[in-house]
């Protein structure tokens, strides 16, 4: 629903969505504490990775990848899309919004192996 110059998700949908914050560089947490198991359908990852060194960027993408459901999507800005294009088993669906979909095989980017 459009509200002034912004858009707002209608309450019927919003009541089925959980929004949470998560420190993506903490080593002891795989996903937000509100979500015990992860399995996110959508993750919005925009203008975040540019603030980290390449090795940390890869670690962040690996964590995000592991928390996606088997058919999950990652929506990025153009900044992160280049990083995700290098990640095996994530397929870019659309440009310039950079929407990626997790593919069937699980991949550990850190170890560069399937699991």
C-alpha positions in Angstrom: 0.0 0.0 0.0 1.4 3.4 -0.9 1.7 5.8 2.0 2.9 9.3 1.0 6.2 8.7 -0.9 6.7 5.2 0.7 5.2 1.8 0.5 4.0 -0.3 3.4 3.2 -4.0 3.6 -0.5 -4.5 4.4 -1.2 -5.9 7.9 -2.6 -9.2 6.6 0.8 -10.0 5.2 2.9 -8.2 7.8 1.4 -10.4 10.5 3.0 -13.5 8.8 6.5 -11.9 8.5 9.2 -11.7 11.1 11.7 -8.8 10.8 14.8 -9.0 12.9 18.3 -7.7 13.2 21.4 -9.8 13.3 25.1 -9.2 13.8 26.4 -11.0 10.7 30.1 -11.1 11.9 29.6 -12.7 15.3 31.2 -16.2 15.1 28.9 -17.8 17.7 25.5 -17.2 16.0 24.5 -18.7 12.7 21.2 -16.9 12.5 19.1 -14.4 14.5 18.2 -15.7 18.0 14.5 -15.3 17.2 15.0 -17.9 14.4 16.4 -21.0 16.1 16.8 -23.0 12.8 17.2 -20.3 10.1 15.5 -21.6 6.9 14.7 -18.1 5.8 12.7 -17.7 2.6 14.0 -14.2 1.9 17.1 -12.3 3.0 17.6 -8.7 2.1 21.4 -8.0 2.0 21.9 -4.5 0.7 24.9 -2.2 1.1 26.4 -4.2 3.9 29.4 -6.1 2.5 31.2 -3.0 1.3 32.2 -2.2 4.8 34.2 -5.4 5.3 37.4 -6.9 3.9 37.0 -9.6 1.2 37.7 -12.6 3.6 34.9 -11.3 6.0 32.6 -10.7 3.0 32.9 -14.4 2.0 32.3 -15.5 5.5 29.1 -13.3 5.7 27.8 -14.7 2.4 28.5 -18.3 3.6 26.5 -17.6 6.8 23.6 -16.1 4.8 23.7 -19.0 2.4 23.5 -21.6 5.2 20.4 -19.9 6.8 18.4 -19.9 3.6 15.6 -22.4 3.1 16.2 -24.9 0.2 14.4 -22.5 -2.2 15.3 -19.3 -0.5 16.1 -15.9 -2.1 18.6 -13.2 -1.4 17.8 -9.7 -2.6 20.9 -7.5 -2.9 22.1 -4.1 -4.0 24.4 -4.0 -7.0 27.3 -3.8 -4.5 26.7 -7.3 -3.2 25.6 -8.8 -6.4 29.2 -9.2 -7.7 30.1 -11.0 -4.5 27.2 -13.4 -4.9 27.9 -14.1 -8.5 31.1 -15.8 -7.4 29.3 -18.1 -5.0 28.5 -21.6 -6.2 24.9 -22.8 -6.0 23.4 -19.4 -6.0 21.7 -18.3 -9.2 21.0 -14.7 -10.2 17.4 -14.3 -11.3 17.1 -10.7 -12.2 19.1 -7.5 -12.8 19.6 -4.7 -11.7 17.8 -5.5 -8.5 20.0 -8.6 -8.1 17.7 -11.3 -6.9 19.5 -14.6 -6.2 18.0 -18.1 -5.6 19.6 -20.9 -3.6 20.0 -24.0 -5.8 19.6 -27.6 -4.6 23.1 -28.6 -3.5 24.5 -27.2 -0.2 27.8 -25.5 -0.5 30.4 -24.4 2.1 32.1 -21.4 0.5 34.7 -21.3 3.3 35.8 -24.9 2.6 35.0 -24.7 -1.1 33.1 -28.0 -0.9 29.6 -29.4 -1.1 28.1 -30.9 2.0 
